Amino acid sequence: MPGTDFVRYAPVMEIPETAQANALRDVARLGAERAEALASVERLTNSLRDATVLAVRSGAPRSRARELSKVSSDLFYAWLEGAGIEVRRRRKKMAAAPDSQGRRPLGHGASDTPEDT
């Protein structure tokens, strides 16, 4: 069965206490593996942040550093701000141009009925 590499199935006639003990052993082992993996990801992310900041400080194009880091723009720029590198604020989105009858499109989820305004 896919995704069940670590799980043992209890035989039908197994004593409930034994089945519970086996299941809890699996939970403990998998919990420890998960904690180890999360700690590893944390260390890797910290190293990636340091390398990314160093690349930008050394003059690498920000767009290329962000692309190679494989992190979101928000996280990338938070790293730069946290390192004291100047980051310009996002521009406000411009309003959509009016249609041929002079109406502007409504925003996402907006309504033009009076009770919703």
C-alpha positions in Angstrom: 0.0 0.0 0.0 1.6 3.4 -1.0 2.7 5.7 1.8 2.7 2.9 4.4 6.4 2.0 4.3 6.8 2.5 8.1 3.5 1.1 9.4 3.2 -2.5 10.6 -0.2 -4.0 10.4 -1.3 -5.9 13.5 -2.4 -9.5 12.9 -6.2 -10.0 13.4 -5.7 -12.2 16.5 -3.0 -10.2 18.2 -3.5 -9.3 21.9 -4.8 -5.7 22.1 -2.1 -4.7 24.5 0.6 -6.1 22.2 -1.0 -4.3 19.2 -1.1 -1.1 21.2 2.5 -1.4 22.3 3.6 -2.1 18.7 1.6 0.8 17.4 3.0 3.2 20.0 6.6 2.0 19.2 5.9 3.0 15.6 4.5 6.3 16.6 7.6 7.0 18.8 10.0 6.0 16.0 8.2 8.0 13.4 7.8 11.0 15.7 11.6 11.0 16.3 12.3 10.7 12.6 10.0 13.6 11.9 11.6 15.8 14.6 15.0 15.0 13.2 13.9 15.9 9.7 12.4 19.2 10.8 15.6 20.1 12.6 17.5 19.3 9.5 15.2 21.5 7.4 15.7 24.3 9.9 19.5 24.1 9.7 19.3 23.9 5.9 16.9 26.9 5.7 19.3 29.0 7.9 22.2 28.1 5.7 20.2 28.9 2.6 19.2 32.3 4.1 22.8 33.1 4.9 24.0 32.1 1.4 21.2 34.1 -0.2 22.0 37.2 1.7 25.7 36.9 0.9 24.9 36.5 -2.8 22.8 39.7 -2.8 25.4 41.6 -0.8 28.1 40.5 -3.3 26.1 42.0 -6.1 24.2 39.0 -7.6 20.9 40.0 -9.2 18.1 39.7 -6.6 15.8 38.1 -9.1 18.3 35.3 -9.8 19.1 34.8 -6.1 15.4 34.5 -5.3 14.8 32.1 -8.2 17.7 29.8 -7.1 16.7 29.9 -3.5 13.3 28.4 -4.3 11.5 30.4 -1.6 8.6 32.8 -1.9 9.2 36.5 -2.6 7.8 37.4 0.8 10.3 35.2 2.6 13.2 36.2 0.3 12.6 39.9 1.0 12.1 39.3 4.7 15.5 37.7 4.8 17.0 40.7 3.0 15.3 43.2 5.4 16.3 41.1 8.4 19.9 41.4 7.2 19.7 45.1 6.9 19.5 45.2 3.1 17.2 47.9 1.8 14.1 46.6 0.2 11.7 48.9 -1.6 8.0 48.7 -0.6 5.6 47.0 -3.0 3.7 49.3 -5.3 0.0 49.5 -4.9 -1.9 47.8 -7.6 -3.4 50.2 -10.1 -7.1 50.3 -10.6 -8.4 48.6 -13.7 -9.2 50.8 -16.7 -12.8 51.7 -17.2 -14.7 49.6 -19.8 -16.4 51.2 -22.9 -19.3 52.4 -20.8 -17.0 54.1 -18.2 -17.5 51.4 -15.5 -14.6 50.0 -13.5 -14.6 46.3 -12.9 -15.4 45.2 -9.3 -12.7 43.7 -7.2 -12.6 40.0 -6.4 -15.6 39.0 -4.4 -17.2 42.5 -4.6 -20.8 43.2 -5.4 -22.6 46.2 -6.8 -25.8 45.6 -4.9 -26.7 48.3 -2.4 -27.0 45.9 0.5 -23.4 44.8 0.0 -22.0 48.3 0.0 
